[in-house]
Amino acid sequence: MSVTNRLKGILKQILQPAPKRVTEFDYQTIPWIDKKEANIQQFSQQFAPGDSVPYDMAEKLEFWKQNGYVIFEQAIPTDWIDMLWGEVERVIDQHEKYDMQVRIDLPEYTQTPVLAVKDVPQSVLNGPYIKYMDFHNASVVGKKIMLHKHIVTFLEAVFNDRVVAMQSLLFKYGSQQPTHQDFAYVVSEIPSHLAAAWIALEDVQPDSGPLFYYPGSHTIRKFDFGNGIFFNNESTNDPNDFANYLDEACQSKGLQRETLLIKKGDLLIWHAALAHGGNPITNEHQTRKSYVCHYSSQNAYKHHRSEANKEPERYSYNNADVFKNPLLPQEEDIFQGGESL
Ligand SMILES: O=C(O)CCC(=O)C(=O)O
């Protein structure tokens, strides 16, 4: 490259406006329920308690606005869960056949934390510090649990829009993850349009490293990673700084830390900004099988995160969507047992 062209390149970089540093969610686009003027009683009149809404929607939405989470007991049928877990065990047993990815948070995998299951020893896949990524893409029952009507009906009300599932994580053991808020890591086109469901695939035991969360923490001032509220390659603060900030901010606001000891089939849905994490595992043999799904709205998640310019292929259940994984078409719905449910 000539000196003139190189100088032109440098000048262009200098003169380009710096990307806007985001310090808070944009009030204009936050979900209606997060706005000061939200009228929950009026909004909820459209949901008459009955078969399709087996709870008092106004009560749940009021609780959500104040606490940033809701719990639904016995929401997911146990035979659905057993089918899903049977499929996970099949993948672990015959891992050499599968391309689906896992994230491994062990020191020896720091350089390559995300790998195909076929490239990971079975003993590692069967242990802690493993997250199965987007298992729902391989599994019909995984999709049906992800878009179960209990979850979808509630989130449709929260977003006042069609629900779109973004991704899933499946755990055999507790994550032991430091305190965080999901919006910093899972970013949709409107970052405040995000929520997650934590589905218990077995009764949670106190020594398994249960999930913890701070009710009411969804309204605390956002952490600055040095480049705004999202964590990425340009951030100068890291996830441990984030955790320290959140723990201190919650404590100074007098927010109590709760431990999630729910039963198989129960679920917790949390707000994009609820501070939460995984407690330490105190019995290394105790599993904590769980399925975490992240959601956005139709308005905020229009494309699969791996294929931003292409119209996604959709699967729809209960008036909500999840996209086909464009990177692993050969493994979409390989587990078909869920068709019969
Ligand atoms: O299940 C856990 O321990 C943590 C999961 C979590 O924090 C997440 O997926 O955002």
The ligand as a Tripos MOL2 file, in Angstrom:
@<TRIPOS>MOLECULE
LIG
   10     9     1     0     0
SMALL
NO_CHARGES

@<TRIPOS>ATOM
      1 O1        -27.5220  -22.1170   35.9680 O.co2     1 LIG1
      2 C1        -26.6120  -21.4210   36.4250 C.2       1 LIG1
      3 O2        -25.9360  -21.7590   37.3910 O.co2     1 LIG1
      4 C2        -26.2970  -20.1120   35.7760 C.3       1 LIG1
      5 C3        -26.9340  -19.9410   34.4490 C.3       1 LIG1
      6 C4        -26.8070  -18.5440   34.0020 C.2       1 LIG1
      7 O3        -26.4660  -17.6940   34.7530 O.2       1 LIG1
      8 C5        -27.1050  -18.1290   32.6540 C.2       1 LIG1
      9 O4        -27.2750  -18.9830   31.7740 O.co2     1 LIG1
     10 O5        -27.1790  -16.9100   32.4190 O.co2     1 LIG1
@<TRIPOS>BOND
     1     1     2 2
     2     2     3 1
     3     2     4 1
     4     4     5 1
     5     5     6 1
     6     6     7 2
     7     6     8 1
     8     8     9 2
     9     8    10 1
@<TRIPOS>SUBSTRUCTURE
     1 LIG1         1 GROUP 0 **** ****
